[in-house]
Amino acid sequence: MQNQMQNQMQNQSLKSNFKKNWKSTLILLLPLFLASCIRENDSFKPKIIITQPEADSISGSGVQLVKGYALDNQGIDRIEVNGIPLFVSPKSASQGTASTRIQNFAFKTEVKSGQAAYVIKVTDVDGLITSRSLPIQVDTEAPRLEINQSERRAGVTRIAGKALDNLKVRKVLLDGTPLDVRPGSTVDFYVESNNSRVVISAQDTVGNRVERVIGPLVDLAPIIDPNAVLPATTLEGTRPSTTRPGYRRRRTRVTTLQSPRSIPGTLAPAGPSPSFNGAPPTP
């Protein structure tokens, strides 16, 4: 009987304490209740941000470093690239913390040439999945140079031609100095230089480079120095000038012969032609 009475007294005290503290208990349980409701209705998919390389970039090497991070309001559970796991969270869905809501990742590409795609897949702790495709383009082909004109006249070297590339020619250089050209797949250029030997080079957007050495070129029309002293020469069969300095040469009057005149002949009397036979004719 005593034990029953003690149990009844304890139950009554618990009920009275619950009536007094039910508000504080509700306040403590409310965040857990709201959190469970949010977790059940989680519609926030993970986000993928790539910080390196830049979008639509082209690399001159097949080995390239890719960096980025994934974020989610509940937590990142798994990150994969082309099916290969980069990150797997050791925590369960109920243990998601702020440390797993942002997760960095990095990997290196291996592309020999051309274009390849890397698919990055992120799964959050609630099973929501986000995928992103990252195209990687590799250009290992150097530009080409076509020289249409190369000559040197009067001390000036003139070069005309074009630079071509499968993607884009970024710049054309003369002896290491960039020319004022507009980038494109085909770039025409014309240069002049005082040097008989010049170096023309072209570079594309990823750094592939081609170089052409032209010359030394022979001057087709060399410049004659007006102050140069030329050696005296005489024509065969003529006498060199003997005029002394300070004296004026006497002008020589030259008479040119006219063409021979045509003189009409006289007709001989008719008759047999005389025959000499080596002796004078008999009178």
Phi, psi and omega per residue, in radians:
M1 nan -0.729 -3.135
Q2 -1.108 -0.693 -3.141
N3 -1.149 -0.728 3.114
Q4 -1.082 -0.719 3.127
M5 -1.137 -0.647 3.125
Q6 -1.165 -0.723 3.133
N7 -1.107 -0.722 3.114
Q8 -1.100 -0.696 3.133
M9 -1.137 -0.677 3.136
Q10 -1.160 -0.722 3.132
N11 -1.120 -0.698 3.113
Q12 -1.127 -0.650 3.135
S13 -1.210 -0.646 3.116
L14 -1.146 -0.725 3.121
K15 -1.109 -0.713 -3.137
S16 -1.178 -0.672 3.103
N17 -1.156 -0.683 3.141
F18 -1.136 -0.701 3.102
K19 -1.109 -0.593 -3.135
K20 -1.324 -0.628 -2.992
N21 -1.920 0.273 -3.085
W22 -1.162 -0.538 3.133
K23 -1.177 -0.784 3.137
S24 -1.162 -0.631 3.111
T25 -1.139 -0.696 3.132
L26 -1.135 -0.681 3.111
I27 -1.089 -0.665 3.140
L28 -1.237 -0.607 -3.078
L29 -1.494 -0.316 -3.073
L30 -1.083 -0.797 3.130
P31 -1.061 -0.660 3.124
L32 -1.153 -0.671 3.135
F33 -1.157 -0.754 3.131
L34 -1.159 -0.667 3.139
A35 -1.113 -0.705 3.128
S36 -1.146 -0.610 3.104
C37 -1.175 -0.725 3.135
I38 -1.132 -0.734 -3.131
R39 -1.095 -0.657 3.137
E40 -1.203 -0.530 -3.091
N41 -1.901 0.524 -3.124
D42 -1.209 2.028 3.112
S43 -2.088 0.165 -3.122
F44 -1.529 1.870 3.115
K45 -1.376 2.684 3.129
P46 -1.089 2.654 3.086
K47 -1.903 2.486 3.125
I48 -2.069 2.148 3.121
I49 -2.106 2.183 3.115
I50 -1.844 2.110 -3.114
T51 -1.689 -0.348 -3.137
Q52 -2.699 2.287 0.017
P53 -1.440 3.134 3.106
E54 -1.262 2.771 -3.119
A55 -1.104 2.439 3.107
D56 1.038 0.461 3.120
S57 -1.418 2.723 -3.137
I58 -2.133 2.335 -3.091
S59 -1.894 2.579 3.058
G60 -1.563 -0.042 3.141
S61 -2.292 2.536 3.139
G62 -1.292 -0.311 3.116
V63 -1.696 1.979 -3.081
Q64 -2.399 2.440 -3.132
L65 -1.556 2.224 3.090
V66 -1.943 2.266 3.132
K67 -2.247 2.642 3.088
G68 3.126 -2.952 3.095
Y69 -2.684 2.775 3.088
A70 -2.092 2.529 3.132
L71 -2.397 2.618 3.137
D72 -2.702 2.596 -3.095
N73 -1.249 -0.431 -3.133
Q74 -1.765 -0.500 3.140
G75 2.395 2.585 3.126
I76 -1.575 2.243 3.139
D77 -1.739 -0.613 -3.023
R78 -2.768 2.471 3.049
I79 -2.258 2.229 -3.129
E80 -2.262 2.621 3.046
V81 -2.246 2.020 -3.084
N82 0.907 0.671 3.106
G83 1.477 -0.093 -3.141
I84 -1.686 2.141 -3.103
P85 -1.220 2.288 3.013
L86 -1.761 -0.560 -3.111
F87 -2.555 2.338 3.040
V88 -2.322 2.110 -3.101
S89 -1.299 2.329 3.085
P90 -1.370 -0.142 -3.077
K91 -1.606 2.657 3.074
S92 -1.507 3.115 -3.109
A93 -1.105 -0.582 -3.106
S94 -1.387 -0.128 -3.088
Q95 -1.940 0.277 -3.136
G96 -1.089 2.309 -3.129
T97 -2.229 3.054 -3.128
A98 -1.113 -0.430 -3.101
S99 -1.218 -0.419 -3.132
T100 -1.776 -0.010 -3.135
R101 -1.356 -0.376 3.031
I102 -2.222 2.077 -3.082
Q103 -2.254 2.143 3.093
N104 -1.386 2.708 3.046
F105 -2.576 2.758 3.122
A106 -2.763 2.520 3.071
F107 -2.757 2.864 3.138
K108 -1.917 2.463 3.112
T109 -1.562 2.749 3.064
E110 -2.381 1.575 -3.134
V111 -2.183 2.176 -3.114
K112 -1.291 -0.887 3.122
S113 -2.859 2.861 3.132
G114 1.435 -2.437 -3.046
Q115 -2.301 2.472 3.090
A116 -2.445 2.758 -3.116
A117 -2.103 2.414 3.063
Y118 -2.052 2.166 -3.120
V119 -1.747 2.056 3.122
I120 -1.737 2.174 -3.078
K121 -2.128 2.214 -3.118
V122 -2.138 2.307 3.110
T123 -2.101 2.295 3.113
D124 -1.575 3.141 -3.048
V125 -1.221 -0.272 3.104
D126 -1.677 0.055 3.094
G127 1.592 0.000 3.092
L128 -1.290 2.445 -2.987
I129 -2.152 2.434 3.014
T130 -2.265 2.347 3.119
S131 -2.171 2.583 3.103
R132 -2.498 2.325 3.131
S133 -1.684 2.308 3.136
L134 -2.048 1.823 3.106
P135 -1.347 2.381 3.099
I136 -2.084 2.110 3.137
Q137 -1.962 2.282 -3.096
V138 -2.059 2.239 3.120
D139 -2.126 1.935 3.116
T140 -1.941 0.113 -3.094
E141 -1.602 2.219 -3.141
A142 -1.391 2.709 3.071
P143 -1.124 2.971 3.099
R144 -2.116 2.602 3.108
L145 -2.054 2.307 3.032
E146 -2.102 2.062 -3.121
I147 -1.736 2.062 -3.138
N148 -1.663 -0.469 -3.121
Q149 -2.550 2.358 3.047
S150 -2.662 1.875 -3.133
E151 -2.628 2.857 3.133
R152 -2.314 2.156 3.132
R153 -2.414 2.342 3.073
A154 0.929 0.674 3.071
G155 1.414 0.142 -3.122
V156 -2.129 2.221 3.078
T157 -1.662 2.245 -3.114
R158 -2.088 2.216 -3.126
I159 -2.219 2.276 3.074
A160 -2.307 2.460 -3.132
G161 -3.123 -2.818 -3.140
K162 -2.572 2.650 3.057
A163 -1.984 2.352 -3.083
L164 -2.237 2.577 3.113
D165 -2.575 2.681 3.137
N166 -1.190 -0.402 3.096
L167 -2.050 -1.255 -3.111
K168 -2.773 2.309 2.986
V169 -1.457 2.159 -3.097
R170 -1.511 -0.737 -3.131
K171 -2.736 2.709 3.069
V172 -2.114 2.386 -3.040
L173 -2.188 2.524 3.006
L174 -1.999 1.973 -3.100
D175 0.918 0.669 3.091
G176 1.541 -0.094 -3.138
T177 -1.759 2.155 -3.112
P178 -1.130 2.486 3.057
L179 -1.618 2.813 3.125
D180 -1.486 1.580 -3.124
V181 -2.263 2.789 3.091
R182 -1.696 2.170 -3.121
P183 -1.034 2.540 3.125
G184 3.105 3.080 3.121
S185 -1.206 -0.483 3.064
T186 -2.302 2.182 -3.096
V187 -2.207 2.048 3.054
D188 -1.493 2.557 3.138
F189 -2.559 2.690 3.046
Y190 -2.496 2.248 -3.086
V191 -2.339 2.690 3.026
E192 -2.258 2.515 -3.103
S193 -2.599 2.648 3.058
N194 -1.434 -0.232 -3.122
N195 -1.461 2.492 3.083
S196 -1.371 -0.272 3.108
R197 -2.178 2.163 -3.104
V198 -2.269 2.790 3.110
V199 -2.135 2.084 3.084
I200 -1.839 2.289 3.131
S201 -2.401 2.690 3.118
A202 -2.372 2.569 -3.096
Q203 -2.381 2.416 3.118
D204 -1.633 -3.003 -2.994
T205 -1.237 -0.397 -3.118
V206 -1.795 0.060 3.067
G207 1.790 -0.047 3.050
N208 -1.121 2.429 -2.944
R209 -2.399 2.542 3.041
V210 -2.287 2.592 -3.062
E211 -2.427 2.448 3.116
R212 -2.338 2.245 3.089
V213 -1.718 2.211 -3.134
I214 -2.090 2.204 3.109
G215 1.855 -3.057 0.063
P216 -1.160 2.409 -3.134
L217 -1.673 2.506 3.093
V218 -1.452 2.340 -3.131
D219 -1.269 2.103 -3.121
L220 -1.389 -0.346 3.126
A221 -2.491 1.357 -3.085
P222 -1.145 2.652 3.133
I223 -1.412 2.300 3.097
I224 -1.683 2.237 -3.139
D225 -1.309 2.110 -3.119
P226 -1.162 -0.326 -3.133
N227 -1.624 0.009 -3.114
A228 -1.267 2.500 3.124
V229 -1.630 2.046 -3.119
L230 -1.645 2.481 3.118
P231 -1.184 2.523 3.133
A232 -1.310 2.465 3.105
T233 -2.266 2.606 3.097
T234 -2.146 2.613 3.104
L235 -1.448 2.566 3.139
E236 -1.132 2.308 3.121
G237 1.549 0.005 3.125
T238 -2.033 2.764 -3.119
R239 -1.739 2.329 3.113
P240 -1.120 2.720 -3.100
S241 -1.163 2.367 3.101
T242 -1.981 0.260 3.140
T243 -1.212 2.232 -3.140
R244 -1.394 2.675 3.127
P245 -1.090 2.486 3.106
G246 1.635 -0.209 3.129
Y247 -1.861 2.482 3.075
R248 -1.529 2.392 3.107
R249 -1.314 2.440 3.102
R250 -1.324 2.342 3.111
R251 -1.230 2.337 3.118
T252 -1.827 2.204 -3.130
R253 -1.484 2.217 -3.095
V254 -1.968 2.194 3.111
T255 -1.840 2.187 -3.141
T256 -1.617 2.459 3.131
L257 -1.337 2.395 3.095
Q258 -1.463 2.890 3.105
S259 -1.158 2.530 3.136
P260 -1.021 2.449 3.116
R261 -1.335 2.622 3.056
S262 -1.568 2.101 -3.115
I263 -1.927 2.174 -3.135
P264 -1.255 2.483 3.129
G265 -1.525 2.876 3.100
T266 -1.765 2.558 -3.121
L267 -1.385 2.363 3.086
A268 -1.396 2.635 3.109
P269 -1.097 2.623 -3.111
A270 -1.204 2.564 3.127
G271 2.599 3.069 -3.128
P272 -1.183 2.557 3.138
S273 -1.221 2.403 3.131
P274 -1.133 2.545 3.125
S275 -2.033 2.219 -3.075
F276 -1.678 -0.717 -3.134
N277 0.880 0.587 3.068
G278 1.462 -0.028 3.133
A279 -2.305 2.711 -3.141
P280 -1.194 2.638 -3.130
P281 -1.160 2.637 3.141
T282 -1.437 2.319 -3.136
P283 -1.223 nan nan
